């Protein structure tokens, strides 16, 4: 039923029963898709939540800040008894401010100098060496353990207890004490904060981790870009507080990296205290004002030093990204990456077994000598190509996701409009029965509203879910593109495998069906206003629509020999009931359609069709309201030639079949009949039978027969078979025990008998070894025929089918009688 005009229905609604539940739907706020904000999630440490500082790569391919790696390193149970009585400190509070300033930043790429403690004696330096000797690297196993730490930090990973500095001691001594406590333990481990995999650490500690120089460069470039944008948009050269209500605002004294807000001293105490949820936020000095661009002469004078690079120690491989690193780093030349095991050697090859760059000394002296290695540049290009190819797939899915979001938003609008239409229709129908339908009308309106709200909620949930996936994919894409821009092969190869896997997993998230609406914008609600007033309280929505048009699943429709298989389904978001389906097929010549199947199944196979024929098929659904419209017509072509075998179900029990039912013999001295699995009623068909064994001059018979032929006598002795029986010297045609046209020439071992059934001309012809045997054997052959054969135990033949009708057969031999 078509709803009445919207204006009339709305006026009736307002006049009759204005309901607060029928107001306009207010969607939840949409999540903003910011490209920079999306990629920023890829640049934050999972432990501290800040941008990566000195990131290192864990064996599980995740990244973590080097200082954070020290805080999440743990002692295994065997070594926990050696831990000093510690005090758990939050990140950054383990050392006093002065000591932290005095301590040098940890850098596992520094070739010399203690890692724990800057200026102490020999004992202090020796103790400090153990601070970085916390590594997941292991040559004896995968490195992954199953130990679950008992002491947990709020983010779910074990925090290494810091040894408090004794009064009057230096920061270096405090760090040395902590490192000494670690070295005294039997073993140490570290747990990845993302995948929660833990591993034992070897003697090298954090020096065993490879530094993620690409990620570090991208973070630096991102910070510079963000600072440039903020500096360009600032009205003054000096950063000012963003929360001050004074005019002009007070100068900013600190910047929160998590909130990304500048605070003055007063606003920080009032709006961002260092306690509660803000205790873990990292406060840094405000960024300096943007510097004016340098003159060309200054840039030219600074470029030679930045662009100049040191040659490789191996003398054969230079870092492809060295020349461009200086520009990305603000004019400071980037150091060539060196091997952690041979600190004076540059990377020159890539170990395929270990999936890591190596130097030439690693191949000559180290554990990579027997591994498969490839040139660094070649593997760099290969992995870049793989990542780019994977990104193309994610990019396509992201484009589809954006189009899908537009589709969902259109559905929202349609749901709003259709909801109003159905509500108006409902009110218009109830207006004539206002006295008796007032209470029931409210229930029905509530049902419509709930249906609308349900559909809207489903669509919004899908929008939010898809938006989240799109944001994650966009951030990953931008991060991968930044990685691809880097010209550091070894650094790229360190993370390329993990990135490729992540991109592939991201692509797999967009599975088939993920970009399809879960609900329809249509409201399958129809109100029948004809019942009597006594049935007012039982009034409800009923289904009065015909079933929808079935959708043919073309990918499942197929033909095999002379049978066709068709599949169909009900369209999605259809609430009309379907009691069954009717499948119709024409006669293969463009004639009238006829019903070949009626039932509830959605898959049907029709056998016994004509070979080399074109059939048209269609399907329709029915329910209690009637028969729905037809589906689109599908055209199916049966096989040009017949492929068949001997039928073990229709043959005599003495028949013995082998070779996938293509070879036949018999266990009896009497002739027994076996039929083929195909049936012919039109067209031209040809098949051959090869004589594999022929002993004691038997009389095998070849031809065609009806399905009801007698099976325990020679083929052709009843009126259901047309055959040629042949011995070693001559042959005869036989039907109804009538022998005709004796022809010289018989069969022997190795002979081939051909059968040509022409149902267009209604003739049957036989051939022996490519020569026609006698004249046309039978004329006026009409009906349905099956290939047939009779033989005894002295004969064995093999069937050959799927043959084209030969055009070079020899002339017929003259019959002897």
N, C-alpha and C positions, 0 to 999 in steps of 0.2 A: 504494500500500500504506500503510495506517495504521500509524504507529510504535507499538511496545508501550508499556505504561505507563512514565512517565518514571522513577519510582523504581526499577523493575526494571531498566530500561536503564542507569541510572546505576550501580546496584550491580554490574551485569555489567561495565560499563566499568572501574570501579575494581578489580574482582577480576581482570579479564583482563589488561589492559595499561594501568596508570596512566601517562599521558603528561603531561609538563609542558606540552606545547603545548595541552592542553585546558582550561587554567585559565580563570578569568573574564577577560573583556576589560576592560581599564582604559582608559577614554576619556581623551583629552587634556583638559587644563583648559579650561573654557569662557571665552571672552572676556566680560568684564563690560560691560554696556551701561549706561553712565552718561550721563544726558542732559546734565549740565553738562560732562562731559569731552568729549562729542561736539561740543557747540557751541564749546568752547574751541579746537578745531582751526581753526575759522573765524576766530578772533580772534588768531591768531598770524602774525607776519610770516614770509614764506618765506625771508628772508635770515638774520635773527638768531635765529629760533625763539622769540622772546619775544612777549608781547602787544604789539599795535600801539601805537606812540607817534607821534603826529602823522601818521596815515596819509594818503597821497595816492593818487589814482586814476591809474593808467597808461592810455594809450589803448586797451590791450587789455582794459580793465575789471578788471584785477587790482590789488591794493593792495600797498603797501610803505611801511615807515616812512620818514619824511623823512630822518633821519640815514643810514639804509641806502641810500636812493636816491643820496645823495652818495658813498657808498663804492662803489657798483656802476657809477657813471658812468665812461665810458671815453673815451679819445681815439681817433679814427679813424686809419688808417694814415698819412694825409697829415699829421696833426698830432702823431704820436708822436715825431717828431724834435725837437719843441719842448719835450717834457717834460724837466724837470730830472732829474738823476741821483737817482732816488728810492730809498727803502727801503720795501719792502712791510711794512705793519703789519696786524696783526689788528684787528678791529673794536674800537674803544674804546682802542687803544694808540697811536694816531697823535699824540696830544697828551699832555703831562704832566698829572698830576692837577690841579695848580694852574691850568694854562692852561685845561683843560677846564672847571673851575669858573668861571673868569673869563669865558669866552666865553658870550655869550647864546645861549639855545636857538634853533635855526633855526625860523622861523615865516613861511611865505610869505603869510600873511594880514595881516602887519603893514604898514600903509600907508606908513610912513616909517621911516627908519633903515637903516643898512647891514646886510646879511645876513651878511657875513663880517667879523668883528672888531667888538668893542664899543667900545673907546675909543681910537682912533688918530687920526692927522692926516688931512688930506684924501686923501693918497695911500693910506693904509690903508683908508679908507672906500671909495675908488674901487675898490681891488683887491678889497675884500670884497664889492662888489656882484656880482661875477661868480660867487660861490659858488653862488648860487641860480639862475643863468642856465643851467640845464641842463634842457631841456624836450623832450618828444617832439612837441610841437605843431608842425604844419606846414600851411601853406595850399596848398602847391604839389603835394603828393603825399600818399600815405596815411601817411607817416611811418615806415613799416617798411623796414628795410634787411636786407641779407643778410651783413653783415660779422660774422665770428666772431672774437672777441678771442683773442689768443694767450696772454695772462697770465690764468690762471684762479684763482679762489679755491676752497677745498674744496667749496663748495656749487655750483660750476658756473658762476658768473657772474664777470665781470671786476671786480676791485677797483681803484679809483682809487688810485694811489700817493699817499701823503701826503708833503708836503715837510717834512722834520724842521726843527724850530724851531732857529735858530742860538742859540748860547749867549748868554744874557742878554737874548734878545728875548722879547716878550710873546706870549701865545697868539693875540691878534688879528693880530699881524704874521705869525705862522706860517700862520694861515688865509688871510691876504691873499696870502701868497706862493703857496700852493697854488691859490687861485682865479685869481691872475694867470697861473700856468702854464696853467690851463685856457683862459683867455680868449685866450692867445696862439696856441693851436692853431687849425688851419683849421676844424675842426668837432669836435663831441663827440657821443656817443651813449650810450644806456642800454639795457640788456638786461633784459627781464622774467625774473625767476628761475623763473617757473612755466611760461610758454609759450615762453620763449627767443626772443621777438621783439625785435629791436633797431631803434632809430630814431635819426635825427639830431635834435639839439637846436637850438632857435632861440635868439634873443637874450634871451628872457625867463627862460631857465633853469627852475629848479624853481618859480618863480612862475607859470609857465604851467600847472602841474598844479593840478587842483581838489582841495581838501582834502575828505576823506571824513568829514564831521562826524557823520554817522549812525553810522559804524563807531566813531569816537572816543567818542561818547556811550555806545554799547553796551559798549565795552571798559571805560569808566569805571564804568558801572553794574554790570558783571560783577565788576570788582575790588572794588567796594564790597560787593556781595552776598557774594562769597567771603570778604572780610574780616569781614563780619558773622557769617557762619556759623562761621568759625574763632574769632572772639571769643566767640560764644555758647557754643561747645563747650569753650573753654579753662577750666581749673579756676581759674587765677589771673588777675589783671588784667594781669600782665606776661608777655609771651611767653617761653617756656622752651625749652631745647634738646630736640629730639625724639629724640635718640640717646644722651643721657647715661644711664649706668648708676648714677649717684649718686642719693641720696635726701636732699633734693629735687633735681631737675635744676637745672643752672646756667642763668642767664638767657641767652636767645638774643641773639647780636650780629649775625647776618646771616641772610638768607633767599635760597635759590636759586630763581629763577623757574622753571627747567626742572624741577628735582626736587620743588619745592614742599615743601621740608623746612627747618626752622629749625635752625640750628647755633649752638653756643657756640664760643668761640675754639679750645678744645682739640679739640672734635669736628670742626671745620672742617679743621684741619690734618691730623687723622688720617683722616677719612672723605671729605673733599671738597677735595683739594689743587687748587691753581690750575695744573694742568698735565695733560697727556694729554687724555683725553676730556672732562675737566671744564674745560679752558681756555676753552672758548667759552660756558660757562654764565655767566649774569648774576647776580651777587650784589648784593642790595639790603638796606637796613636792614629789620629786622623791622617788621611793621605795628604802629601804635600800638594801645593797648588800646581796646576799644569804648567810645565815649562814651555816658553815660546819655542817654535821650531828653529833648529840651528841653521845657520847660513850654509849655503852650498860649499863654501870653502872649508868650514869646520867639518862638515860631513865627509868631504873628500879627504881631509887630513886624518880623520879617525878611521876611515874604511880600510886602509892597507893593513893596519894591525889586527883588525877584526877578521878580515878575510884571509889572513895568512894562516896556514895550518902546518902542523908538524908532520913530517912524513912517517909512514908506518915503520915500526921496528923491523917488520918482515921485509920491507922494501918493495912490496908488490900490491898492497891494498890500502887505499885511502878511504876515509869516511865520506860517503856521498853527501852527508848532511852538514859537513863542517863549514862550508862556505856560506850557507844560508843561516847557520845558527847564530852568528854574530848579529845579524839584522834582527832576528827574533828576540834576542836577548838584550836589546837596547844598546848595541854597539860593542858588547863584550864578547870576545871570541869564545866559543864553547870548546871545552877540552875534548880531545879525542878519547873515545872510550877505550879502556885498556882491559886486559884480561885480569880477573881477580887473583888467579893463581900465578901469573907472570906479569907483574905490575908494569913492567917496562915495554910490554908487547901490545900492539894493537890487534884487534880482531881482524882476521883475514879469511876464515872459512866458517862454514855452518855445519855443525854435527847433526845429522838427520836422526841418529839414534837418541841422542839426548835432547834434541830440539833446542839447541843453544849455540850462540856464536863462540868460536874458539880461535886461539892464535896458533901460529905454526909450531910453537914449543909444546902446546898441548897435544899436537899430533905426533911429535917426535919423542917426547918424554912422558907425557901424561896418559891419562886413562882413555883418551880418545883415539889412541893410535890404531886400534883395530875397528873403529867405528866407520860407518859410511859418512863421508863429508862431501859437501858441495860448495861451489863458490858463493861467497857471501852476497854479492850483487845479484846473482841469478836467483837465489832463494828469496832475496828481498823483493825482486820484481814479481816472482811467482806468488808469494803470499799477498802482496799488494793486489795482484789481479784477482786472487780468490776473495779477498775482502771486498773489493769493488763489485765483483759479481754477486756476492751475497747481499751487499747493500742495495743493488738494483732490485732484488726481490723484495726487500723490506720497503724500499721507496715505492714500489708498485702497490704494496699492501697499504702503505700510509695514504697513498692517493685514493685507493678504494675506500679507506676508512673516512677520509674527508667527504667523499661523495656520499658515503653511507650516513654520515652525520647530517648532511643536507636532507637526505631522504627521511631520516628520523624526525627532523624538524618539520618537514612537510606533513608527516604523519601526525605530529602534534597539532598542527593547524587543522587538519582534516578531522581529527578526533574532536577538537573543540567545536567545529562547525557541525559535524554529524551528531555530536552529543546534544547540542542545542536543537537541532532538527527533530531528533527523536523525543526529546523532552516536550517540544511544542506539539508534536503529533499526539503524544500521550495525553496532554492536557486537552487538546481539541476533542479527542474521543470521549474523555471523561466529562466534558462540559454538558452533554445531553443527559447524563445520569448523575448530576451533581449531588442531589440529595442522598442517593443511595451509595455513591461511589467516593464520598469525601474521605473516609478513613482508608479505604483500599487504595485510593489514588495516591495518598501520601506514601504508602508502602511501595507502590510501583515506582514513584518518582525516586524514592531512596534507592531502589534497585538500579535504576538507570544511572543515577549519580555514582553509585558504587562501581558500576561497570566502567563508567567513564574514568573515575579516579583510578581504578585498577589498571586500565589501559595506559593512562598517563603515567602512573607510577612505573609500570613496566618499561615504557619507552624512556622515561628519564633515567631509570636505573641502567638501561642499556646505553644511553648517551654517556652517562658518567663513566660506565665501565669502558666503553670504547674510547672516550676521551683520555682516560688514564693510560690505556694501552698505547694510544697514539702519542701521548706525551712521552712515554717511556721509549717508544720506537724513535721518535724525533730526536730526543736527547742522545740516544745511542748512535743514531745516524750522524748527528753533528759531531759527536765525539770521534766516531770512526773517520769522518772526513778530515777532522783536524789531525788525527793520527796519520792518515794517508799523505797529508801535506808535508809531514816531517821527512827529512832527508837523512835519517839515521837508520841504516839497514839493520844493524845489530839491535838497536833499541826497538825497532819495529818488530823484528822477528821474535823478540822476547815476549811480546804481548799479542802477536798476530793470531796464534792458534786459539787463544782464549777469546779474542774478539770475533774471530770467524765463528766459533761455536756459539757465542752469545748472539751474533746476528742471525745465525741459522735457527737458534731456539726462538728468537724474536719473530722470525718469519713463520715458524711453525705454530706460533700462538694464534696467527690469523687463519685458523682452520676453516675448512668448508662449513658454512652455516653460521660462522661468527659474525658475518656481515649481512645477516638477514634479520628483518624485524621479527620480534617474538610475538607481537600482537598485530592485529589488523585494525585499520582505522574504521572499518565498517561495524555497525551495531546490528547484530542479528536478532533484533527485537521487534516483534510484530504483535499488536494487540487486536484481538477479535472482539468487536463490540456488539455482536449479534445475540449473544446468549440472553436469557431471561433475567429479570431483576432478581429472581431468587438465587441466581448463581453469582451474584455480585461478589460475595466474600470468597469465592473460589477463583476469581478472575486472576489470570497470570499470563505471562508471555508464552506463546505457543509457536511452534515451528509450522509455517504454512508455505514454505518455499520449496520449490523443486530442487532436486539434487544438483550440484554444480557439474560443469563439464569436466570429465576425467582428463587428466594430462597423460599423454602417451610418453613413456620413458624410452626414447629412441635408442639410448645406449644399451638397453637390455633387449630390444627387439632384434631378432636374427632369423636366418634361414639355415637349414641343414638338409641337403638332399631335397626331398620333396615334402619337407615339413617346415612350418613356420612357428616361431615363438613370439608372443606379444606380451608386453607388460605395461601397466598403467598405474596411476595413483590419483588420490583425491587432492585437489589443490589445498595449499596450506591456509590456515585461518578460516576454515569453513566449518560452520557449526550445524549446517543442514545434515540431517541423518541420511545415510545411504544404506538401503536394504540389500542391494545387489547390483550386478552389472550385466549388460547384454553385449556380447561381441558378435559382430557381423562381418562376413567375408563374401566377396563376389566370386564368380565362377572362374576367374583367371582370364576371361576374354572380355572384360568390361561389362559383364551382364549385371543382372539384378543381385542385390545383396541378400544374404540369407543368414539366419541366426545359427551360429556354430557353438555358442556357449552362453549359458545363463547361470549365474551363481555369485558368490561373495568373494571369490578369489580374484587377485589382481595380476595373475600370471597364467597364461594358457598356451598350450602347444597343440597345433592342429597337424595331424599326419595324413598321409594318403593323398597329397595334392599332386598336380601335374608337374612334371619336370619342365624346365625351360619356359616357365609361365610367370606372368606378372599378376599379383593379387593385390587388391585394395581392401584394407581392413579399417574398421572404426568401432568405437565402443561408446556406450551411454550408460548412465546410472538411473536407478529408479528407487523410489521410496513410497510411503503411503500417500503422498500428495500427487504422485504421477511419475512420468518418465522425463528425465532431463534431456538437454540437447546433446547432439552427437559431438564426439571429439573430432579433432582434425583427422583426416584420412591419411594413413600411412601406406606406402607402396612397398611391397616385398617381392623380390625376384627369387624364384627357386633355382636350383642348380641346373646348369646347362646339360651336364652329363650325370649319369647315375653312378653312385658309389654304393655298393652293397656287398654282402657276403652270403654264404649259405646260412639258412635259418635253422638253428638246432632245435627249436621248438616245433617246427612243422615237419621235420624229416622223420623217416621211419627209424625205429629204435635200433635197427641194425646198422644204420649209417654212422660212420666214425669221422668226426671233423677235427681238424688240427690247423695250425698256422693261422690263428685268429679267425677260425671258421672260413678260411679261404681254400683249404685243401680237404677233399672228401674221398673216402673209400668205404668199403662195406665189409662186414664180418660174415656175410652169408654168401652161399653160392647162387642164391636167387637174386634177381634184380630188385633193388629197392630205390624209392624215389625220395629226393630232397629238393626243397624249393629255396629260392632266394628271398632276401629280406625286403626287396623292393617290389612295387606293383606299378604297372604302366597302363595308362588308358589313352594317352595321346602322345604325339611326338615320335621321333626316330631314335632308336636305342641300339647300341652294339656292345657286345661283350664277347670274351674269348675264354676258352677252357683248354689248358695245356695238359697233355697226357703225360703224367710222370711215370706211370708203370702200366704195362700191358702184357699180360701173361695168358697163355692157353687160348688165344683167339676169342675173347668174350665179345659181346654185342652191347656196348654202352649206348645210351640214347640221350640226345641233347635237344632242347626245345623250350617251349613255354607251356604253362598250364594254369588252370583255375586253382583257387585256394582249396577247393574240395576234391582235388584229384585223388585217385586211388594210389596208395603209397607202397603196396606190397606186390606190384607187378611192373612189367616194363612200361616205360613212359610211352603213351600213345595208344594203349589198348582200350582206353575208355574215351568217352566223348568230352572229357575235361582237359585233354592234353593234345598238343600238336608237336611232333618230334621227328628227328632223323636218327635212326639207329644204324650203326656202322660196325663192320668187322675189319679184318686186316686187308680185304680185297675190294669190297664194294659197300654201298649204302642204300637205304630205302627210306622213304617218307612214310609216316604212319599216323593215322588218326582213326579212332573207333575201330582198331584192329585191322584197318585197311592198309595194305602195303602197296605203294605206288612208286614209280620213277626209280627203278633200280639203276644205280650209276656206278661205274667202275672207279676204283680208287678208294682205299681204306685208310686206316690209321695205324700207328705203331707208337712205340715209346718215343717221346719228343715231338709228336705231332700237335698241331694247334687247330682247334675247331672254333670257328666264329659263328655267332648267331646275330642276325640283323632283323630287328623287329621294327617295321615301318607302319605305325598306326595312322599316319597321314594318308598313306596309300592302302593300308589294311593288308599288308603282305608280310610273309615270313620267309627269309632266305638263309641258307647255310653255306659255310665256307670251310675248306680244309687246307691249311698251310697257305692261306692267302688266295686260293682259287675257289670260285663259286662251285659248289657241288650240285650239279644238276640245274634244272630250271628253278624258277621261283617255287618254293615248296608249297605254300598255301596262300590262297587269296581270300578276300572277304573275311579277314580276321578282325573282329570287332568285340569290344568289351574291356574288361580288366584282366591283365595277364601278369604272371609272375615267372621269372626265370626258373627252369626246372631241369633236372638231371636224374637219370636212372643208371645204376651200375651194380656190379657184384664185387666179390673180394679179389678178383683178378685185375681190377682196374683201380687206378688212383689218378685224380685230376686236380688241378689247381685253377681257381677262378681269377680272372683279371678283369677289373671293371674300371669305370671312369674313363673310358676310351672314346675319343672322337670317332665319328662315323668315317670310316676310311673311304677315300676317293680313288684309290689306285688298285682296287681288287681286280683279280684276273677274270677273264671271260668264263662263262659257265662251261662245265664239261657236259657233253651230250649223254643223255641217259641211255642205258643199255636195253631198256624195255619200255 
